[in-house]
Amino acid sequence: MAQISLVTVKKTIDKRQVRQHFSSHARDYDRYARVQKTVAEKLCKRLLPLSGSWRHALEIGCGTGMLSQQVAGCFPDLPLVLSDLAHGMSQHTQQLQPRSPVCDADAAALPFVKASFDLVLSSSVYQWLNDLPNAFSEVARVLQRDGLLALAFFGERTLFELKESHQWALAEKLSHGQFFPNLEAVSCALQNKFEILQLESEIEVEWHTGVPALLRNLKKIGAQNASEQRPQGLASRQVMQKMINRYQQQYGAEQGIPATYEVIYLLARSL
């Protein structure tokens, strides 16, 4: 089959699908989210040199509490409000951390008054948002002046092996998948509302025994295709087998198949 070229178009992420996927996998998340745990640890370490007298902190997309537990270890006296779009996640975290206030909240429309916090944190969340400029405007609204924004989320090269193999199997030029942001898009989305302290990306590679194992892992943490343009129903067995074969042939190695994650780290102060 001839090599195809992909046409990248803007995809709208279905927020209801995101909420449902993550809510239904709250109990499985910690067992399978290995990269996400590493990202939370690295984001917390990046906070240490900037530690200040924070009095009111908010975590957006607390999930099962991976980041908040890291933050509690580094800053044990920091009051932290936890929030998540997925009710199943916020319920799960409330049981694990009963002393912290937890609420359901959409990063695109935060239910907090202006200048409520001097620190806003989030890990492995902002790749699921359709409108980064609006999301950053919401953070700027709830942050006090000179407040700190600390984010880690997945960039455009995340799972490129899976995306390329799927497109090759479909033999289509137009992708039905969702696309994550790049550094330039993030910088533009800040809209002069923040002073950028750090904006960079790192690559994390996770190894799996095969493509079915990777797909099961993604399903177990709720990280499924949430694009509104995704095809309805399951892919045919023929397409799935073509994708698996392509992935193995192009990227397979002695230790299995790699799954690449591009992680964007952002530290910024509100203006």
C-alpha positions in Angstrom: 0.0 0.0 0.0 1.3 3.5 -0.9 2.4 5.9 1.8 -0.3 8.4 2.5 0.0 12.0 3.7 -2.2 13.1 6.6 -4.3 16.3 6.5 -4.5 17.8 10.0 -7.8 19.6 10.7 -9.3 21.0 13.8 -11.3 18.4 15.7 -13.9 19.2 18.3 -13.7 17.1 21.4 -17.0 15.8 22.8 -16.9 16.9 26.4 -19.7 14.4 27.4 -17.6 11.5 26.1 -14.5 12.7 28.1 -16.7 13.0 31.2 -18.2 9.5 30.7 -14.9 7.8 29.8 -13.0 9.0 32.8 -15.9 8.7 35.3 -16.3 5.0 34.4 -12.6 4.2 34.8 -11.8 6.0 38.1 -11.1 2.7 39.9 -8.8 1.4 37.2 -6.9 4.7 36.5 -4.0 4.4 39.1 -3.2 0.9 38.0 -2.7 1.7 34.3 -1.7 5.4 34.2 2.0 5.0 34.5 3.0 7.9 32.3 0.5 10.2 34.0 2.0 9.4 37.4 5.5 10.3 36.1 4.2 13.6 34.7 2.6 14.5 38.0 5.9 13.8 39.8 7.9 15.9 37.4 5.4 18.8 37.5 5.6 18.9 41.3 9.4 19.0 41.2 9.3 22.0 38.8 7.3 23.8 41.5 9.9 23.4 44.2 12.2 26.2 43.1 9.2 28.6 42.8 7.7 27.8 46.2 6.2 30.8 47.8 3.7 31.7 50.5 0.7 30.3 48.6 -2.5 30.4 50.6 -5.2 29.2 48.2 -4.5 26.6 45.5 -6.7 24.9 43.0 -6.2 21.8 41.0 -8.1 21.5 37.8 -8.7 17.9 36.8 -7.7 16.2 40.0 -8.4 12.7 38.6 -7.6 10.1 41.3 -5.3 12.5 43.2 -2.0 11.7 41.6 -0.8 15.3 41.5 -2.5 16.4 44.8 -0.7 13.7 46.7 2.6 14.8 45.2 1.9 18.4 46.2 0.9 17.4 49.7 4.2 15.7 50.1 6.2 18.8 48.9 3.9 21.4 50.4 2.1 19.8 53.4 0.6 23.1 54.7 -0.8 24.2 51.4 -4.7 24.3 51.3 -5.8 22.7 48.0 -9.2 22.7 46.4 -9.7 19.8 44.1 -11.9 19.7 41.0 -12.7 17.5 38.0 -15.0 17.4 35.1 -15.7 13.7 35.6 -18.0 13.1 38.6 -16.7 9.6 39.0 -13.2 11.0 39.5 -14.1 13.7 41.9 -16.1 11.2 44.0 -13.2 8.7 44.0 -10.7 11.5 45.1 -13.1 12.7 47.8 -13.0 9.3 49.4 -9.2 9.2 49.3 -8.7 12.7 50.5 -11.7 13.6 52.8 -10.0 16.7 54.3 -9.7 18.5 50.9 -12.7 20.2 49.4 -13.6 18.5 46.1 -16.1 19.7 43.4 -17.2 19.0 39.9 -15.8 21.7 37.6 -15.3 22.4 33.9 -11.9 24.0 33.1 -13.7 26.0 30.4 -16.1 27.6 32.9 -14.6 27.5 36.4 -17.2 27.9 39.2 -15.1 30.3 41.3 -15.1 34.0 41.8 -12.4 36.3 40.5 -9.0 36.2 42.2 -9.9 33.2 44.4 -6.5 31.5 44.2 -2.8 32.3 44.1 -1.8 28.9 42.6 -3.5 26.8 39.9 -2.3 23.4 39.0 -3.2 20.7 36.5 -1.7 17.6 35.1 -2.7 15.5 32.0 -5.9 17.5 31.5 -5.6 20.4 29.1 -5.1 18.3 26.0 -8.8 17.5 26.3 -10.0 21.1 25.9 -11.3 22.6 22.6 -10.5 26.2 23.3 -7.2 26.8 25.1 -7.4 30.7 24.9 -10.8 30.5 26.7 -9.4 28.0 29.3 -6.4 30.2 30.0 -8.7 33.2 30.3 -10.7 31.3 32.9 -7.5 30.6 34.9 -6.4 34.3 34.6 -9.8 35.2 36.0 -9.7 33.0 39.1 -5.9 33.7 39.8 -4.8 36.7 41.8 -2.3 39.0 40.2 1.2 37.4 40.2 -0.5 34.1 40.8 1.2 31.0 39.5 -0.1 28.6 36.8 1.6 25.2 36.7 0.4 22.8 34.0 1.5 19.6 32.4 -0.4 18.1 29.5 0.1 16.1 26.3 1.3 17.6 23.0 0.9 16.9 19.3 3.4 14.0 19.1 1.6 12.0 21.7 0.8 8.5 20.4 1.9 9.4 16.9 2.7 5.7 16.2 -0.9 4.7 16.9 -2.3 7.6 14.9 -0.1 6.9 11.8 -0.8 3.2 11.9 -4.5 3.8 12.1 -4.5 6.2 9.2 -2.4 3.8 7.1 -4.9 1.0 7.8 -7.8 3.3 6.8 -6.1 4.4 3.7 -7.6 7.9 4.2 -6.0 11.3 4.0 -8.4 12.9 6.5 -8.0 11.9 10.2 -11.1 11.2 12.4 -8.9 11.4 15.5 -8.3 14.3 17.9 -5.2 16.4 17.8 -3.3 17.7 20.8 -1.6 21.2 20.9 1.9 22.2 20.2 4.2 24.7 22.0 3.3 27.5 19.5 -0.4 27.0 20.0 0.0 27.1 23.8 2.1 30.3 23.7 -0.5 32.0 21.5 -3.4 30.8 23.7 -1.9 32.6 26.7 -3.0 35.9 25.1 -0.7 38.2 27.0 -2.5 37.3 30.2 0.5 35.5 31.6 4.3 35.9 31.9 5.8 32.6 30.7 8.4 31.3 33.1 8.9 27.9 31.5 7.3 26.4 28.4 8.9 23.3 27.0 8.2 19.7 26.1 9.7 16.4 27.0 9.2 12.9 25.5 8.1 9.9 27.6 8.1 6.5 26.0 6.0 3.6 27.5 6.5 0.1 26.2 3.8 -2.5 25.7 3.8 -6.2 24.7 1.7 -5.4 21.7 -0.9 -3.1 20.2 -3.9 -4.8 21.9 -2.1 -4.3 25.3 -1.7 -0.6 24.5 -5.3 -0.2 23.5 -6.5 -2.0 26.6 -4.3 0.3 28.7 -5.7 3.4 27.1 -9.3 2.2 27.6 -8.6 1.4 31.3 -7.7 5.0 32.0 -10.5 6.5 30.0 -8.1 8.0 27.3 -10.2 7.1 24.3 -11.0 9.0 21.2 -13.4 11.7 22.1 -13.5 13.6 18.8 -17.0 14.5 17.7 -16.0 13.4 14.2 -15.0 9.9 15.3 -16.6 7.1 13.2 -19.6 5.5 14.9 -19.2 1.9 15.9 -16.2 -0.3 16.1 -13.5 -0.5 13.4 -13.7 -3.5 11.3 -11.5 -6.5 12.1 -9.7 -6.0 8.9 -8.8 -2.4 9.6 -7.8 -3.3 13.2 -5.5 -6.1 12.0 -3.9 -3.8 9.4 -3.3 -1.2 12.0 -1.8 -3.7 14.4 0.5 -5.2 11.6 1.6 -1.7 10.5 2.4 -0.6 14.1 4.4 -3.8 14.8 6.3 -3.6 11.5 7.1 0.1 11.7 7.8 0.6 15.4 8.2 -2.9 17.0 11.4 -3.7 18.8 12.7 -6.5 21.0 11.1 -5.1 24.1 7.7 -4.7 22.5 6.0 -1.7 20.9 6.6 1.9 22.0 3.9 4.5 22.8 5.3 8.0 22.7 4.0 10.8 24.8 5.0 14.4 24.3 4.5 16.3 27.6 4.2 20.0 27.6 5.2 21.8 30.8 4.0 25.3 31.4 4.8 27.6 34.4 3.5 31.2 34.1 2.5 34.1 36.3 -0.7 36.0 35.9 -0.4 39.7 34.8 
